[in-house]
Each structure stands twice: as C-alpha cells, then as structure tokens.
Amino acid sequence: MGMSKKPYQQVPIIDCQEPLVPIPLDIFAVSSPHPYQNLGAPYGDKSPYYLRQGAIDRLIAAQTELQQRQPGWRIQIYDAYRPIAVQQFMVDYTFREIAQKQGLNPGELTPQQRENILDIVYKFWALPSQDPSKPPPHSTGGAVDVTLVDAANRTVNMGSPIDEISPRSYPEHFAKSADPVEQQYDRHRQLLWEIMIAAGFERHPNEWWHFSLGDQMWAWLRDRQKSRSSGYCSIRCGNMIRWILYRSGDNKMLEIIAIIIFSIATFAIAFILGLIGMALTGVFILLEDIPSWLWTVVLLTLTIATYRGLRY
C-alpha cells in the first residue's frame, strides 16, 4: 500500500514549459537556513526557492490579500522547488526517523514493518518517482509549503510544525476543539487556507502547509470540487461567491451581497431553463396550473441549499 499510486496521480499531466524562476525573497519571509539543505539534502546547483512564474504571481496575490486582512503579516516560505533527488533524500530521512522512534533498526526491518512505516511516510511525502507521468508535486515547481509571520516577524503558531508526521498536521485537526488555544490554531490555519485558495491554490488534504497550483494534485482537487457541483456555470458562479465570502471575513454586509448575487443568478438560470423546458416539451399549459408561490418556495429552497453548500 505504501508504494501504491495516489489518486491524484491518475490525472494526465503535460509540462506547460513555464520556466522555473527565483521567488522574490525580499517580499516574503523565509525559513533560514533552509531546513532540507541544513540536513544535507542534495540540491546541487538548484535552489529550493524557485517556482513557476504563475505560482509566484498567485503567491504575491495571496500575500496582498493577507495584508489587507492582517496589516504587517507576511507569508513565510518554508519550501518550494524540490528536485527528485531531494524528494528521495527526505523520504529516506523520514523513514529512518519513524523507524527509530518505534525503537526499530531501519536496516533490520521485516517486510511487514517496512510496509507499515512506508504507509505512514507516504501519507505525507510523495513518491520520488522519475516517471514524468506522476512527478512529485514539489518537483513540478507548482507546489509550495508556507506558514505565516505576524507584524513583529514572529512565526504564527499553527498548532504543529511543518512536516510533523502526526494527525495534528491534518488541516481540520483543531476545527472542533473546545480549547481556546486550539481554536486559535484553527483560525490561523483557516486564514492561511482562505488567502491561498482565494489566489487560486489548492491545499493538500493531509497537510495544512502544502498548497499546489497547476500540478496533478491541484487538478485532482479541482475535479473533486466539480463533481459536487451541477455544471460549469455553477462552478464559475460558486468560485465568484467563494471569493466574495473569503474577502468578507466577518463582514456581514459583504456576505449579504454574496447572497443577493447568488439569488439573482439562481432565479435568472431557473427562468431561462423554464423557458427552454416549455419550448421543448409543450407543457406550458400545465405549468400555468402550478401556483406562483410554489415556484417561489422551490427556488428559494434551491438558493439556500446551494449557498450553504458553498459557505460550509
């Protein structure tokens, strides 16, 4: 199971030929020294602080959004581009760490012990594959690991360090906690998620810090969202409403505007579909017998149900 193909690797991928370019580190906060270089990871002449230009543009947009909501705060870049050799180095390093924490000698494992440890490793680390049809996300230049720093340049506490192999790393781990400190961790994670999603990224299901743009995981997560919607128009409208909601934060006026826009769009689409339906079926006479108040109830129910789905 540890070596099995992950769901997102089923998505066909083609290199867009967009060049890797240096991240403007003067704009962002940066983890220094770089954590993997500090461990001796073999970067060679490559730098971990490279991304595709499109990803950098979106990252700048995410930081602009952050500073509108939290003046003086910045995105801190923990890791970005990762050569496959580095991916292999970190998988091996994590494997040894987990084995040693379990009191095992990494060189004297049974096949079952090895498989169990790999299952844990690959929940968080991508397979360091040389196959161009399923590259590790970070090796595409379209994935980045980030956290936040506040106006005093202090790293914001997210409740667990980046790369921790534990349930605390799951994005929603603290979502239902009644502890005020853990609730704050969750708010910090939500803030990071909101600014990155609003800029076009998607978040790794198991890692609060990992965000992708344009790679297989990004496409897979987008496809999952589409499967829960009723068509392309709904996706575009949903994205618009989500953007307004992300921008609103606790601003109830903007949330009300979002509801109004979505209500108008729903009524307009329903009206057009109604006209098409009457033209195709010729049952407009029968439809005249349906009370107008019943149509209103149906449309309002559809609006509220769909809006709640987008909001939550």
ROKE-516039 format. One record per residue (C-alpha): y, z, x; residue number from 0; residue in three letters. Coordinates in pm, 1 decimal. Layout:
R          y          z          x   pos   code
R          Y          Z          X   NUM    ala
...
END
This chain:
R          y          z          x   pos   code
R        0.0        0.0        0.0     0    met
R      238.0       81.5      283.2     1    gly
R      233.9     -276.5      406.0     2    met
R      242.1     -441.5       62.6     3    ser
R      514.6     -686.5      -27.2     4    lys
R      806.9     -520.7     -202.0     5    lys
R      917.5     -655.3     -541.9     6    pro
R     1248.9     -790.2     -415.0     7    tyr
R     1068.3     -997.6     -151.5     8    gln
R      932.0    -1220.0     -430.3     9    gln
R     1282.1    -1365.4     -471.1    10    val
R     1316.1    -1702.7     -292.1    11    pro
R     1576.5    -1690.5      -17.6    12    ile
R     1768.5    -1957.5      172.8    13    ile
R     2000.2    -1884.4      463.8    14    asp
R     2351.2    -1974.1      346.7    15    cys
R     2458.9    -2031.3      709.7    16    gln
R     2754.3    -1797.1      665.4    17    glu
R     2824.9    -1664.6     1016.5    18    pro
R     2798.1    -1303.7     1120.9    19    leu
R     3142.2    -1173.7     1217.6    20    val
R     3270.9     -841.2     1353.1    21    pro
R     3365.8     -577.0     1098.2    22    ile
R     3734.1     -481.5     1142.4    23    pro
R     3662.5     -127.3     1255.9    24    leu
R     4031.0      -32.4     1261.2    25    asp
R     4027.1      -45.6      879.6    26    ile
R     3720.3      172.0      821.4    27    phe
R     3583.2      498.0      952.2    28    ala
R     3284.4      450.4     1183.3    29    val
R     2988.8      665.9     1286.2    30    ser
R     3024.1      711.7     1662.4    31    ser
R     2818.2      691.9     1868.0    32    pro
R     2612.9      455.2     1658.2    33    his
R     2305.5      657.1     1551.9    34    pro
R     2038.2      399.6     1637.4    35    tyr
R     2196.5      291.9     1964.2    36    gln
R     2206.2      660.7     2051.9    37    asn
R     1827.9      672.9     2004.4    38    leu
R     1782.0      375.3     2237.7    39    gly
R     1729.5      101.5     1976.2    40    ala
R     1711.2     -243.2     2144.5    41    pro
R     2026.0     -419.4     2023.9    42    tyr
R     2060.5     -621.8     2344.1    43    gly
R     2383.0     -819.5     2323.6    44    asp
R     2405.0     -772.1     1944.7    45    lys
R     2631.9     -523.6     1769.4    46    ser
R     2539.5     -312.6     1466.3    47    pro
R     2894.2     -359.0     1334.4    48    tyr
R     2858.4     -718.6     1217.6    49    tyr
R     2827.1     -856.2      863.7    50    leu
R     2862.6    -1184.6      680.5    51    arg
R     3227.3    -1264.5      614.0    52    gln
R     3172.5    -1247.1      240.1    53    gly
R     3028.7     -896.4      269.2    54    ala
R     3325.6     -784.6      480.0    55    ile
R     3568.7     -920.7      221.8    56    asp
R     3391.8     -725.4      -53.6    57    arg
R     3378.3     -413.0      162.5    58    leu
R     3755.2     -430.5      207.7    59    ile
R     3791.2     -469.5     -170.4    60    ala
R     3573.6     -160.2     -221.5    61    ala
R     3792.9       42.7       14.3    62    gln
R     4107.1      -75.9     -164.7    63    thr
R     3954.9       47.2     -489.8    64    glu
R     3862.8      378.9     -326.6    65    leu
R     4216.2      437.7     -201.2    66    gln
R     4361.0      369.2     -544.2    67    gln
R     4140.2      645.8     -678.5    68    arg
R     4145.3      880.5     -377.4    69    gln
R     4451.4      813.3     -156.5    70    pro
R     4376.1      852.8      211.9    71    gly
R     3999.4      828.7      171.1    72    trp
R     3805.2      561.6      359.6    73    arg
R     3460.5      408.0      368.5    74    ile
R     3262.7      520.1      673.5    75    gln
R     3024.2      258.6      811.5    76    ile
R     2700.8      409.8      933.3    77    tyr
R     2506.3       89.3      997.0    78    asp
R     2532.3     -280.9      916.7    79    ala
R     2361.0     -566.0     1103.8    80    tyr
R     2017.6     -475.1     1235.0    81    arg
R     1808.7     -716.6     1447.2    82    pro
R     1440.7     -720.5     1352.9    83    ile
R     1356.6     -556.4     1685.8    84    ala
R     1577.4     -263.3     1587.0    85    val
R     1412.5     -250.4     1244.6    86    gln
R     1074.9     -224.5     1415.5    87    gln
R     1207.2       44.4     1652.2    88    phe
R     1335.2      257.0     1361.9    89    met
R     1017.0      215.6     1157.3    90    val
R      812.8      331.7     1456.8    91    asp
R     1054.0      617.0     1526.5    92    tyr
R     1040.4      736.7     1164.2    93    thr
R      660.4      705.3     1158.8    94    phe
R      631.5      932.1     1463.7    95    arg
R      878.1     1182.9     1317.7    96    glu
R      688.7     1214.5      989.7    97    ile
R      354.1     1248.5     1166.5    98    ala
R      486.6     1522.8     1393.8    99    gln
R      642.7     1710.6     1100.5   100    lys
R      299.0     1709.1      938.4   101    gln
R      151.1     1857.8     1255.1   102    gly
R      -27.4     1535.1     1344.1   103    leu
R      -53.6     1342.5     1670.3   104    asn
R       77.4      987.6     1599.7   105    pro
R     -178.5      845.2     1842.5   106    gly
R     -479.3     1018.6     1682.4   107    glu
R     -447.3      941.5     1311.6   108    leu
R     -725.4      842.3     1076.9   109    thr
R     -674.5      514.6      885.2   110    pro
R     -600.7      714.0      569.0   111    gln
R     -345.8      937.4      745.0   112    gln
R     -174.8      630.0      886.5   113    arg
R     -165.8      464.4      544.4   114    glu
R      -21.0      777.5      381.4   115    asn
R      257.8      800.1      638.4   116    ile
R      337.5      429.2      607.9   117    leu
R      368.8      472.8      231.0   118    asp
R      642.1      729.2      294.9   119    ile
R      812.7      519.8      563.9   120    val
R      830.0      203.7      355.0   121    tyr
R      986.5      380.5       58.8   122    lys
R     1299.7      390.3      273.1   123    phe
R     1257.0      136.5      552.6   124    trp
R     1198.2     -235.2      503.2   125    ala
R      904.6     -401.3      673.9   126    leu
R     1025.4     -550.8     1006.9   127    pro
R      897.5     -894.1      912.3   128    ser
R      950.8    -1206.0     1121.2   129    gln
R      874.8    -1418.1      813.1   130    asp
R     1200.6    -1597.8      717.5   131    pro
R     1098.5    -1577.8      350.6   132    ser
R     1119.3    -1196.7      347.3   133    lys
R     1364.1    -1068.2      609.3   134    pro
R     1466.3     -701.2      620.8   135    pro
R     1793.6     -666.4      423.2   136    pro
R     1995.5     -543.4      721.7   137    his
R     1874.5     -835.8      932.9   138    ser
R     2046.6    -1080.1      695.0   139    thr
R     2395.7     -943.4      759.4   140    gly
R     2423.4     -875.5      387.2   141    gly
R     2340.0     -503.1      380.5   142    ala
R     2541.2     -201.8      488.7   143    val
R     2488.2      175.2      498.5   144    asp
R     2803.2      365.7      408.7   145    val
R     2943.1      701.3      309.8   146    thr
R     3297.6      833.8      257.4   147    leu
R     3552.7     1031.2      457.4   148    val
R     3844.0     1216.5      298.9   149    asp
R     4213.7     1210.4      383.7   150    ala
R     4156.0     1469.1      657.9   151    ala
R     3890.2     1239.3      815.4   152    asn
R     3608.9     1474.7      715.3   153    arg
R     3279.4     1323.2      607.4   154    thr
R     3235.8     1376.7      233.2   155    val
R     2924.4     1580.3      152.3   156    asn
R     2676.1     1367.5      -43.2   157    met
R     2405.2     1633.4      -57.3   158    gly
R     2180.9     1476.5      206.8   159    ser
R     2233.3     1294.3      535.8   160    pro
R     2185.3      918.4      560.0   161    ile
R     1824.7      822.0      641.8   162    asp
R     1676.0     1151.6      524.8   163    glu
R     1318.4     1086.1      410.2   164    ile
R     1309.7     1304.9      100.8   165    ser
R     1377.1     1293.4     -275.3   166    pro
R     1730.7     1415.8     -203.7   167    arg
R     1809.0     1063.0      -85.0   168    ser
R     1741.2      914.7     -429.2   169    tyr
R     2079.2      820.6     -580.5   170    pro
R     2033.5     1022.3     -902.2   171    glu
R     1868.9     1325.8     -743.1   172    his
R     2152.2     1563.7     -837.8   173    phe
R     2252.0     1390.8    -1163.0   174    ala
R     2104.9     1655.2    -1393.8   175    lys
R     2168.0     1960.4    -1177.6   176    ser
R     2342.4     2261.1    -1334.0   177    ala
R     2456.0     2384.8     -993.3   178    asp
R     2832.4     2323.2     -944.3   179    pro
R     2788.5     2234.5     -576.0   180    val
R     2516.3     1982.4     -651.6   181    glu
R     2725.0     1840.7     -936.3   182    gln
R     2994.5     1771.6     -678.4   183    gln
R     2742.2     1589.6     -461.5   184    tyr
R     2657.5     1372.3     -759.6   185    asp
R     3026.1     1298.1     -829.1   186    arg
R     3069.3     1187.4     -467.9   187    his
R     2767.4      958.1     -495.0   188    arg
R     2896.4      819.1     -822.3   189    gln
R     3234.2      745.4     -667.7   190    leu
R     3071.8      557.0     -380.7   191    leu
R     2849.5      365.5     -621.6   192    trp
R     3137.0      273.4     -852.4   193    glu
R     3363.4      130.7     -583.9   194    ile
R     3081.0      -66.3     -422.3   195    met
R     2943.5     -203.5     -749.2   196    ile
R     3294.2     -298.3     -862.6   197    ala
R     3326.9     -502.2     -541.7   198    ala
R     3001.9     -689.9     -610.4   199    gly
R     2741.8     -492.7     -414.0   200    phe
R     2414.7     -352.1     -546.5   201    glu
R     2263.5      -18.8     -443.1   202    arg
R     1913.5       41.2     -305.7   203    his
R     1704.8      222.4     -571.3   204    pro
R     1590.9      491.0     -324.6   205    asn
R     1897.5      533.1     -101.3   206    glu
R     2241.5      649.2     -212.7   207    trp
R     2399.0      498.5      102.4   208    trp
R     2248.7      146.1      113.4   209    his
R     2432.4     -145.9      -50.3   210    phe
R     2347.7     -516.0      -46.4   211    ser
R     2536.2     -837.1     -113.9   212    leu
R     2365.0    -1175.3     -136.1   213    gly
R     2027.1    -1075.7        7.3   214    asp
R     1690.9    -1060.9     -171.9   215    gln
R     1736.7     -702.7     -288.0   216    met
R     2079.2     -786.1     -431.7   217    trp
R     1935.9    -1084.7     -622.6   218    ala
R     1637.2     -882.2     -745.6   219    trp
R     1858.9     -600.9     -873.9   220    leu
R     2088.4     -853.5    -1044.4   221    arg
R     1786.8    -1017.6    -1210.4   222    asp
R     1673.3     -678.9    -1340.6   223    arg
R     2014.3     -631.2    -1499.8   224    gln
R     1999.2     -976.3    -1658.8   225    lys
R     1657.0     -907.0    -1806.0   226    ser
R     1812.2     -620.0    -2000.6   227    arg
R     2083.2     -844.3    -2147.1   228    ser
R     2080.1    -1120.4    -2405.6   229    ser
R     2208.3    -1414.3    -2205.3   230    gly
R     2458.6    -1542.7    -1951.3   231    tyr
R     2762.8    -1481.3    -2174.7   232    cys
R     2652.4    -1122.1    -2226.5   233    ser
R     2619.5    -1073.5    -1850.4   234    ile
R     2968.5    -1204.3    -1782.2   235    arg
R     3119.4    -1001.2    -2064.8   236    cys
R     2920.2     -696.9    -1953.1   237    gly
R     3046.6     -730.4    -1596.7   238    asn
R     3405.4     -751.5    -1723.2   239    met
R     3363.4     -435.6    -1932.4   240    ile
R     3192.4     -255.2    -1644.0   241    arg
R     3483.2     -347.3    -1417.0   242    trp
R     3732.3     -201.3    -1665.8   243    ile
R     3524.1      113.4    -1701.0   244    leu
R     3494.4      157.6    -1323.0   245    tyr
R     3869.2      116.7    -1292.4   246    arg
R     3931.0      363.2    -1574.9   247    ser
R     3755.3      665.7    -1425.2   248    gly
R     3864.6      938.0    -1666.9   249    asp
R     4146.8      724.7    -1811.0   250    asn
R     4066.9      720.2    -2183.8   251    lys
R     4328.0      454.8    -2258.9   252    met
R     4154.6      200.3    -2036.4   253    leu
R     3822.7      295.1    -2191.5   254    glu
R     3967.7      231.7    -2538.7   255    ile
R     4095.0     -107.2    -2416.8   256    ile
R     3743.9     -187.9    -2298.8   257    ala
R     3602.2     -102.7    -2641.2   258    ile
R     3862.7     -318.2    -2816.3   259    ile
R     3798.9     -617.2    -2587.2   260    ile
R     3425.6     -589.9    -2632.1   261    phe
R     3461.4     -551.8    -3010.2   262    ser
R     3675.1     -866.3    -3033.3   263    ile
R     3428.5    -1058.7    -2817.0   264    ala
R     3133.2     -941.5    -3026.6   265    thr
R     3298.4    -1041.5    -3355.4   266    phe
R     3400.8    -1380.1    -3212.6   267    ala
R     3049.5    -1456.6    -3087.6   268    ile
R     2895.3    -1339.1    -3415.5   269    ala
R     3135.9    -1557.9    -3614.4   270    phe
R     3055.9    -1866.1    -3406.1   271    ile
R     2682.2    -1802.9    -3428.4   272    leu
R     2717.2    -1755.7    -3802.0   273    gly
R     2887.4    -2092.6    -3841.0   274    leu
R     2620.4    -2260.2    -3630.2   275    ile
R     2346.9    -2090.4    -3829.4   276    gly
R     2491.8    -2201.8    -4163.2   277    met
R     2534.4    -2558.2    -4040.5   278    ala
R     2175.6    -2577.8    -3916.2   279    leu
R     1991.2    -2402.4    -4196.9   280    thr
R     2198.2    -2487.3    -4500.4   281    gly
R     2164.1    -2135.8    -4637.8   282    val
R     2534.6    -2064.1    -4666.2   283    phe
R     2499.7    -2021.6    -5042.0   284    ile
R     2250.8    -1741.4    -4989.7   285    leu
R     2474.1    -1578.9    -4731.7   286    leu
R     2755.3    -1560.4    -4984.2   287    glu
R     2547.2    -1309.9    -5176.3   288    asp
R     2544.5    -1064.9    -4885.2   289    ile
R     2829.9     -813.8    -4924.0   290    pro
R     3100.0     -835.6    -4657.7   291    ser
R     3077.7     -461.6    -4594.6   292    trp
R     2714.4     -505.9    -4489.4   293    leu
R     2811.7     -768.3    -4230.4   294    trp
R     3078.5     -529.1    -4102.1   295    thr
R     2824.3     -245.9    -4064.4   296    val
R     2581.4     -472.8    -3877.2   297    val
R     2848.2     -597.7    -3636.0   298    leu
R     2987.7     -250.3    -3571.4   299    leu
R     2636.4     -119.3    -3503.3   300    thr
R     2572.3     -404.4    -3258.3   301    leu
R     2904.4     -340.1    -3085.2   302    thr
R     2847.5       34.5    -3045.0   303    ile
R     2485.4       -3.3    -2930.0   304    ala
R     2569.8     -268.1    -2670.7   305    thr
R     2875.3      -80.4    -2546.0   306    tyr
R     2674.4      239.0    -2499.5   307    arg
R     2416.6       43.2    -2304.8   308    gly
R     2687.4      -85.0    -2069.7   309    leu
R     2857.6      252.5    -2039.2   310    arg
R     2545.4      452.2    -1957.6   311    tyr
END
